């Protein structure tokens, strides 16, 4: 026997009653008696069929009533009096509140609507308005408006409900229209409940000002609810000054008004003024509530004000607010921003109740502080507690997979997102998956995800641009930026400029970078510390050190970021002493160096051979409380090795407190390549194979060491080993920008439109160089071939092709600047010195390590590179 739920039985009963009601109405029409009889027959058959499956005591109530009406309609349908089938006596038994609560779908709401019509309850404005709200909450605004229009005597409560319904569902224009319709009704006057949703619906400042005028006209300007809504509205459009003026002029301010003002200041980036408002609250004796605390805690993190944040936490404990769920969540986020994960975890552990936001906060705390293992552990605990991940959980999981270099887990994250359909629904998760793939180096997958995102925002474009730039595909990044410029609805922001300037700096696209510089001047973003620093980096890496210094003195210098970049720029140009002087200037103005500062300093010392100074800076780190990382140790190994202290460098590696990684052994192997130490180079390569056997560059280095000393069997052995492991050498290329176009040349390139002119120019230059004493250095040819072939190979190197193209494409004696993705070879370095003297040009070459400025037959590196 099937037992129906109370709601289903209730619906069944009243379906039949409504059917009878419809039959009674139709019978009054002259030719409808046969149809009415048919309706009653269907009802009787329906109940008879259901009777065996239902509890008898329920059906027994329907059968006599149905039989009675069936006989009545069969005898004389036209003489029936109107009846409501006993509902006037039964409606007191109906629990309409329960029915409203259980109507979770539109079809159930329609049934309830029919019941209310039959019972006569629909005549109540209160019940009708509940239906208006029910339809709106179920997402059917047309039915909601239809119900509203059927209410004959609409009071202000009815109008306010319809306006609020439009706002809740996001139909803001309809809400504004409904408000103006209300103003046309003479007997109904807007009240202070009318304006908050209407002000929220304003999508333009002009609409907001018009509503503000009506607020004044109707005398509600100092009502606390309306005034708080006005503050919210003006803050939303960026007019925080007007909002503050309204706030200051309020004769009485409740807690909502203070919170509205604080929210408006935060929304417009006026973090410092938020604390001023907080001080005013204290002076007026206003106690903060949980909303105030939760709003101000992120501001403390933004300002780096740990003292105020700690005092707020004490206030929370004193006032018993630590048991408020969103206050505890805000505390976790605040401590995470300060890197105090222990405190964040203590807050989390003391929570009696945790929601998904709580778990997301603690997971993000560890993820954002580069501890993906602990973050992953909290996610597992979240699942064990029976909570399902939401969008923000997956955003953190994507970052965890990227930090852990866990490609397998990244596919799981992507699969979960696709199964839920979130990629099409929320752009934030699409951006996170894109960023995950980009950081894993799977840029093709990142681009595919980008194409799947239906509505792309500026962050989507920024993520793809940065992804290409971070994976060394700067030309592709610039191409994506050009595509973005064609999308008129997308406006570049700070992240866009940072990403594209980094890409331009990588390939040396100076003209493109200068064009972006012009746009930044127009948008007043030049003084942004991050954008300004990227511009400094661009000019520095494009050989325009004077312009970089000029920009450096224009941007804010309160933190170490611009100082680090300008020190690094001087370092790669070989101006070690100048870099050290800038560091001393940094100390004089009271800017505290960080770990990146010392990486830049040690690198500058390495490029200039300042061994003693480098050792001094390495020891100085401890005075600033900075613990040396693997990057700092790598710089020291490079410094000692490049200066020829190979044994000292090896001993330094052996004495390291950290486990050497591939960068450490790679620096030692590179030094062995410079100084031809085969035995130590082989030892370094053996260690490299233990930590990173998939990097083809290390095989190339050892192969070059063998080739330099003429051990061709060793060359063949190393190359065979690389082939067996499926590794391929990264092809060398050089680029040059001429007439706003970047041309890229590969070694032995024969496909360029001016190929014949380029090789003809190289033959002329080679002949002139030999007359000045140039002797090709065949040790840089890494093939065992005849001398004529070796000379041809040297002449076909990518940097020489780019230089020759520059000579034939630019006016005589004008500077030439090229960029090379690998280190410039020794013979090309020597040849370029001769070319600079013959052509009377300054030739600037930026390789993977540093800048070389060739002029009058000499190089700025002093042959120390």
N, C-alpha and C positions, 0 to 999 in steps of 0.2 A: 504493500500500500504506500503510495506516495504522499508525503506530508508537505503541504505547501507552507511557505513562510507566512507570517501575519500580513506582511505588505502585499504579497502576491494574492492572497485570499481577498484582501481588502480591495485590490485593483480589480479582481475578477467580479466581485459583487457589484461594484459601482460601474463596471463596463456594461453589465447587463441592465442596470438601472438607467444608464444613459441611453442604451439601445431602446428601452421602453419609452424614455422621454422623447427620443427622436421620432418614434412611431406615432406617439400621441400628437406631436406637432404636425406631422405629415398627413394624419387622418383628416385634419380640418381642411385640407386641399381637396377639391371635388373628386378628382380621379386617382387618388393615392391610396384608396382602401386596400386594393390588392397588394400593393408594395408593402404597406404596413403589416398586413397579415403575413407576408413573406418574411419580414424582419422578425416578427414574433416567432414564426416557425423555426427560423435559424437559431434564435436565442434558446428556444425550448430544447432543440436537438443538441445544441452545444452543452447545456447544463446536464442533459440526460447522459451524454457521453462522458462528461467529467465526473458524474456522480459516483461511479464505482471506484475512482482513484482518489477521491477526496474523503475527508472526515465527514461522516453523515450529518453531524450536527450543524455543519456550515451550509451544506447544500439544502438542507431541509428548510432553511429560511427563504430560499429563492423559489422553490418549486410551486408552492401555493400561490404566491404573488404572480408568477409567470403564467400559471394555468388560468388564473382568474382573468388576467388581461387578454390572454389568447382567446378565451371564450367571448369576452366582451367585444373585442375587435371583430370577431367572426360574425356576431349577431348584428351589431349596428354601429359601425365605425364612426358615422357622422354625428352620433348623439353623445359621444364621450365628453365628460367634463374634463377640464385640465387638472392634472394632479402632479405632485412632486414625489410620488411613490414612497411616501412615508419618510422622506429625508428631513421634513420639517420636524419630525419627532425623533429622528435618529442622529441628527448632526451633533447633538451634545455628546454622543459617544465617540465621535471622531476626534482623534488627536492630530490636529492640523500641524502643530509644531513638529511632531515626529515625521509627518509626511514631507514637510518642507526640508527637514534635515536629511531625509533618505532619498530625495530626488537628486541623484547624482548625474543623471543624463537627461538630455533634452526630451526624449520620449516620455520619461517619467514625469518631467515637469509639465508636459502637455496633458497627461492624464490627470494630474493634480489640478491643472487649470480647468479642465472639463468638470471635475468634481466640484470645484468652487463655484462654477457657473450654475450647475444643477442645484447645489445646496443653497444658492443665494448669497453665499459669503463674499462673492466677488464684489458686492455692492459696497463693502467696507474699503475705504481708502487705504487703511493700514495693510489689509490683505493684498490689495491690488499692487501696492508699492513693493510688498515682499515678492510678488511675482515678477515685477520689473527687475528687481535686483537679482532674483534667482536666474532668470533668462540671461542677464548680463554676465553673471558669474560663470554660467555654463558656456559663455562665448557666443551666444546668439543675440546679437544686439538688435537685429531686425524684429525678432519676437518681443524683445524688451520694449522697443519703441512702439510696436503695435499695441502692447498692453497699456503703455502710458497714454497713447492716443485714445483708448477706449474709456479712460477714466473721465466721467462727465464733469465733476467738480474738483479741479486740481487745486490743492493748497500748496504752500511754499515747501512743505516737506516732500510732496510729490515731485515738484520741479527740481529740488536739490538732489533727490535720489536719481532722477534721470540724468542730470548733469554729471553726477559722480559716477554713474554707470558708464557713461561715455569715456570719462577720464580713465577709469580702471582698465578698460579694454583697449585704451590707446587711440580712440577716435576723438582727437583733440579739436579738429575743426567743427565736428558735429556738436561737441560740448559748448563751444563758443556760440554757435548758431542757436542752440537751445537756450542759452543765457539771454541772447537778444530777443528771442521769442517771449521769454518770461517778462522782459521789460515792457512788452506791448500789452500785457494783461493788466488791466486797470485795478482790479480788486485784489491782486496778489503783489506783495512787495518783497524784494530780495532781503535776506537777513544775513547775519554774520557767518552762517553755515554755507551760504551760497558762494562766497568769494574764494575761499581756499582752493576748491577744485578748479574753479574757472581760471584762477591765476596760474595754477599748475598746467592748465591746458594751453596757455599762451606760448606759441612757438616763435613769435617775433617780438621784438622790443616794442614795436608800434602797437600791437594788440595789448601788450602788458600795460602800456601807458594809458590806453583807452579805458581799460578796466580800472586802473588806478583813479582815473577821473570819476568813474561811477562810484567808487569807494568814497571819494570826497563828497560827491553830490548826495549820497545817501547817508553820510555821517558815520561811516564805520572805520575811519582812518586810524583811530586809536584803540579799536578793539584788538586785544592781544592776539587772537587767532588770525585775524585779517592782516595785522601789521607783520606778524611772523611770516605769513605767506608772501607779502610784498617783499620782505627782505630776501626770502628764498628766490623769488622771481628775478629781482634785479641782480642778485649774485650769480644766478644762472647765466645771465647775459653779459657778465663781466663788469657790471656797474656797481662794484662793491662800495664805492664812495657814496652813491645815493643810498644804498642799503644801510651803510653806517650812519648816514644823516637821519634816516627814518628811525633807526634804533636809538640814537642819542636823544631824539625829540619825543620818544614815547613817554607819556606821563606815568605809566605803570608797566613794568616788564616782568613777565612770569618766566618760569624755567624754559618754556618753549621758545621764548624770544631770545634768551641768551644762547640757547643751542642753535637757533637759526642763524644768528650772527656769527657764531664760531664756525658753523658749517660753511657759511658763505665765504669767510676768510680762507678756510682750508681749500675750498673749491677753486679759489682764484690764486693759490700759491702764496698767500700772505701769512706764512707760518709764524713769523716773528710777532705780528700783530695779534695773533691768537693768544699768546701768553700775556699780552697787554690787557686783553678782554678778561682773561682769567684773573689778573690782578684786580680789575674793576669789580669783578664778582666778589672777591674776598672783602674788598673795602665796603661793599654794600651789604655784606653779611649773607650773601646768597650761597647756599650749599650746593655743591655739584651733585648731579644725579648720575646714574650709570651711563646715560647717553653722553653727557659731558665728558666723563672720564674716558669712555671708549673713543671719543672723537679726538681728544687732546693727546692721548698716548702716541699715536702715529706721528704727530707733530714733533714731539720730543725726539723721536728717532730720527726724523728728517733734519732737525737742527743739531743733532748730536748732543742733546742736553740730557745726559744720564742723571744729573742731580735732580732736575725737576721730575723726571720719569720715576725715580726712586721715591721721591716725596709723594707723588701721586699713588704709587703702590701702597705706601704707608696709610694714606687717606682712605684707600679702598678697604684695607684691613680694618681700620678704625671704625668706618661706617658700615661694615658688614657687607660691602658690595662685591667681595671676592666670590660670593656664591652666585652672582649674576653671570649667566653663561657667556654673554657677549663681552663682558668686562674681562673675564678670564681669557677669552680668545684674544682680545686686544693686548693683554699683558704678555701672552706667549709671543705674539707678533712683534711687540716692542722689544722684548729681550733678544729675540732672534736678530733684529736689525742691529743691535749693539754687539752681536756675537756672543752673548752670555747664554749659551745653550743650557748650562746647568740650572740657571734660574728659570728659564723657559720650561724645562722639564719638571722642575719642582711645582710650578703653577699647574701644569698639566696633571701631575700625579695627585694633587690635592682637590681636583675637581670631582664633585659628587656625580654630576651629570655631564656627559660629553656627547656632542652632536658631531655631524660630519665636518662642520667648520673647525671644531676643536682638533680633530685628527688631521685635517688638512693643514692647520696652522703648525702643529708640531712636526709633521712630515716636511713642510716647506722650510721650517726653521733649520733643520739639519741639511736639507738639500741646498738651500741658499748659502750655507756656510761650508760647502764643499765636503760634506760627510754623507755621501750617498748610501753607504752601508747601513748606518744607523737609521737613515730615512726609510730605506727599504724595510728594515726591521719593524718600524712603527706601522708601515702599511700592512705587513703581515698580521700584526696585532689587531689592526683595525678590522681586517677580514674575520679574524677569530672572534671578535666581538659582535659579529653579525651585521656590520654596517656596509652598505654598498658604496663603492667609489662614485663620485660625481665628476663633473667637468674639471674642476680645479684639482682634484686628486690626480687625474690623468695628466694635467699640465706638469705637476711635480714629478710624476713617474717618468714622463718623457725626458725631463732634465736629468733625473737620476740615471736613466739608461745612457744618456749622452756622457755624463761625468764618469760613469763606470766603464765606458767603451764596450757596452754590452749590446752587441748587434742583435743577438737572439731575443733578448728582452725587448728591444726596441720594436721588433716585428710583432711581439705580443701586444704591446701598447697600441700600435697602429691597428692591429686586428680588432682589439676590443673597441676602439673608437669607431671603426667602420661598422661593426655589428650593431652598435647602439645608434648609428646614423648621426653621430654628433659632428662629423666633419662637415656635413651640409648645413647643420643647424647653428653652430657657434664658430665664429671665425677664430676665437682665441685658442681653441684646441687644434685647429688646422695650423695656426702659426707655431704652436708648441711642437707639433710633430715635424713640421718643416725644419725648425731650429734643431731638433734632435738629430735628424738625418744629416743636416749640414755639419754639426759638430762631430758626427761620426765619420765624416768624409764621404758620405754617400749622397753627393750633391744631385745626382740624377733623380733619386727617389724624392729628394726635397722639391725638385722642380715639378715632379708629377703630382705631389700633394698640392703644390701651389696652383696647378691647373685645375685640380678638383674643387678648390674652394670657390663657391659660387659668388659670394659677395666679399671681395677682397678689400681690406682696409689698408691704411698706410703702413701698419706694422707688418702686414703680409709682404708688401714690396720691400720694406727695410730688411726683413729676415732673409729674403732671397738674395738681395744685394750683398748683405754682410756674409751670407753663406758662401757665395762665389768668391768674394774677396778673401775670406779666411782660408779658403782651399786653394789659393794661388791662381784663381781664374778671374783675374782683375778685368780682362777685356769683356768677359761675359757679364760681370757685374755692371760695367759701364753700359753695356747693351740693354740690360734689364732696366737701368735708370732711364735710358732714353725711351723705352716702352712706357715707363711710369709717367714720364712727362706728357705723353699723348693722352693719358687718362685725366681729363680736365677736372673730374670730381675729386681726385686724390691730391691733397696738398702736402708737399714734403715737410717733414718736421726735423727736430734735432737729430733723431736716429738716422734719418735719410742722409743728412749731410755728413754725419760721422762715417757712415758706411761707404758712401761714394767717394769721399775725399781719401779714405784709406785705399780704395781701389785705384784711384788716379795716382796716388803716391807710389803704389806698387809697380805700375807699368811706366811711370814717368810721364803721364798724360798732363803735362803742364798747362797747355792751352785750355783743355777741358776744366782743369782745376781752377784756373783763373776766371773762367766764365762763371763757375759756381761761386767763387769769391765775390764777384759782382752781385750775384743774386743775394748773397748773405748780407751785403752792405744795404741792399734795398729792404730786406726783411728785419733789419736791426738785430740779427743773431750773431753778429761778428764778435760781440763782447761776451757771448756764452763761453764759459771756460773750456768745455769739451769741444765745441765746434772750432773755437779759436785755436786750441791745441792741435786739432787735426790739420788746420791750415798751416800752422808752423811746421808740422811734420811733412806736409806736402811740399812746401817750398824748400825745406831742408833736404828732402830726399830727391828733389829735382835739381839740386845743385845751386839753388838761389839762397845761399846762407845769409846774405845781407837782408833780403826780404823777410826771411824767417826771424831774424833778430828784431827787425822793425815791428813785426806782428807780436813778438814775444813781449815787448814793452807796452803793447796796447791792451792785451788781455789781462783779466784779474790774475794776480799771482799769490793769492792767499794760501793755496795748497800746493802740493809737490808736483802735480800733473804737468803743468807747462814747463817747470824747471827740468823735470826728467827728460822731456822731449827735446828741449834745446841742448841739453848736455849730450844726449844721444846723437843729435844731428852734427854737433861739432866733432864727436868721436869718430863717426863713420867718414868724416872728411879728413881725418888724420890730424885734427887740431886738438891734440890731447891737452896741451897746456892751457888753451883757452877754455876747454871743458872744465878743468880743475879750478880756474878762476871764477867761472860761473857758479860752481859749487860753493866757493868761499863767499860769493855775493849772496847766495841763497841762505847760508848760515848767518850772515850779517843782518839780513832782514827778518830773521826769526822763523823761517819756514823749516819745519822738521822734515828731514829726509826719510823716505821709506825704503822698502826692499828693492823697488824698481830703480830708485836713485842710484843705489850701489851697483846694480847690474849695469846701468848706463856708464858709471864712472869706471868700473873694472874693464868694460868693453873699450872705452876710450883709451885707457892705459895700454890695453893689448894692441890696439891699432897703431899706437905711437911708440911702443917699446918702453913704456915707463914702468919698469919692473918694480923698482923700490916703492914708487908711489902707489902702485897697485897693491902691494903687500900691506902698506900702511892703511889704505882704505878698507881692505879686508878685515884688518884688526879693529878699525874704527867702528865697524858695524855693531860690535858688542856694546860699545858705549851708548848707542841709541836703542839698546834692547832688541836688536834685530838678529834673529838666529839665521845663519847662512843656510840657504837652500841649495839644491842641486845645481840651479842656474848660476849661483855665485861661485860654487866650486868649479863648474865648467868654465867660467870666465877666467879663473885663476890658472887652470890647466892650460887654457889657450894662451894666456899671457906668458907663462913660463916656457911652454913649448915653442911658441912663435919666436921667442927671443933666443932659442937654441938650448935652453936648460932642460933637455929631455929627461935626464935621469932625475933631476929635481922634481919635474912634473910627475914622473912615475911614482916617486916616493910620496909626493903630496897625495896622489890618488890612493895609495895603499894606506895612508894614515887617516883617510877621511872617516868621520864618525857615521856617515850615511853610506848606504849601498850604492856604488857608482851605477849610473844608468847609461843608456846608449850615448847621450850627449857628452858625457865625461870621456868615455873611451873614444868617441868620434873626434873630440878635440885633440886627444893624444895621437890618434892615427893621422889626423891632418898635419900635425906638427912633424911627424915622422916622414910624411910625404914631402914637406918643404925641405927638410934636412937630410933626406935620403937614408934614414935609419930603418933598414929592412927588418932586422930581428925584433926590435921593439914594436915596429908596425905590425908584424905578424902576431905578436903577443896581444897587442891591443885588439886586433881583428878577432882573435880567438875569444876574447872576453865579450866582444860585440855580438858574436854569434850566439852567446849564451843569453843575452838580454834582448836582442833584436836581430834575428837572422833574416828578416824579410826586407831590410833596407838596402836597395841595390847600390846606393851611394858609397857604402863602406867597401863593397867588392871593387868598385871602380877605383877607390883610393889605393887599395893594396895593389891592384893591377897597375896603377900608375907608378907606384913605388918600384915594382919589379921592372917596368918598362924603362924607368929613369936610369937604372943601373944595368940595363941590357939583359936581364934574366927573362928571356921570352918564354921559356918553358913554364916559368911561374905565372906569367901573364896568361898563357893558355889554360893553365890549371884553374886559376881563379875565375876566368871567364866561363869555363866549362861548368864549374860549380854553380855559378849564377844561372846559367841556362838550364841546368838540371832542376833547379828550384823554381823555374818559371819566372825569373826576375829579368826585367829589361831596364837598360840605362835610360835615365831621363834625358831627352834630347836637349842640347844646348841651343838657346836662341838669343838673339839680340834685337832690340826694337829702337826705332828712332821716330820722332814726331816731326813731320814736315808738312807745312800748309794745313794745319789742324787735322792731319791724318796720321795715324800710327802704322808704320810698316814694320813687319816682323820678319827676320831672316833666320834661317836655320843653316847649320854647317853644310856646305856644298849645295846651297840653294840654287836651283836652275829655273825656277818657275816665275820669277819676278818679271814684270813687263820690261824693265830696263836691265835685264840680266847681262846682255852683251856689253852695254856701256859700262856696267859695274866692273866686269872682269877686265875690260880694256883699261879702265882707270887703275885697277890694281896692278896690272902688268907695268904700266908707266911708273907708278909709285915704287914698285919693287926694284925697278932698274935704278931709279934715283937714290933709293935707300942704300943699295949696294955700292953706289959710287961714293956715298958718305961713310962707308965702313960697316954697313949692316951685314951680319952673318947669321943665316937662319939657325936656330937652335933645334936640332932634330930630336932632342930628348923629349920634347913635348909632343912628338908624333908617337902614338901608342900602338902603331902597327909595324910589323917587321917587313918593310918594303924598301925599294930602292930610293936613293936620295932625291931623284927628280920627283918621284911620287910623293915623298915626304914634303918637299917644298910646295907642291900643288895643294896638299892637304892643309898645310899651314896657311896658305894664301886664301883658302876657302872657308876659314873659320868665320863664324857668324858675326863677330865683332868687326872684322875687317870688311865684310860685305856691307854692314850698316854704315861704317865710316865712309867707304867709297861712294855709297848711295848719297850720303849727306853732302859730300864734296861736289858731286855733279848736280845736286838739286838745290843748293843754296848759294847765295852770292859769295864771291871770293873773300877770304879772310874773316868770314863770319863764324861765330862759335858753333860747334857741333856737340850734341849731347846724345849719348846712347845708353841703353840699359841692357844688362845681361843677367840671365837667370842663374848662371853658375859663376864660379870664380874665373876671372880673366886669365888666360894662359900666359906663361912667362914670355914666350916668343912674341905673342901679340902685344904684350905690355911694352916690350922693347921696340917693336915695329911702330907702335903708336907714338912713341917719343920722336922717332925719325919723321913720321908723317906730320906731326905738329910743327916741326921745324921747317920742313919742305913747303907746306901749304900756308905757313904763317897764321895758323888758326889755333884757338884754344879748343881742345877736345876733352870733354868731360865724359868719363865712363863710370857708371855705377854698376858694380857686380853684386853678387849675393852677399858680400861681406862689407864693402866700403866704397868710397868714392876715390877716383883717380883723376886729378886735374893735370892734363898734359899741356905744356906751353914751352915754346922755344927749346924743345928737345929734352925737357926734364919733366918729372912727375912729382906731384905734391906728396906722394907717399915716401919719397926718398928711397925707392926700391925696397921698402920694408913693408911687406904685405903677405 
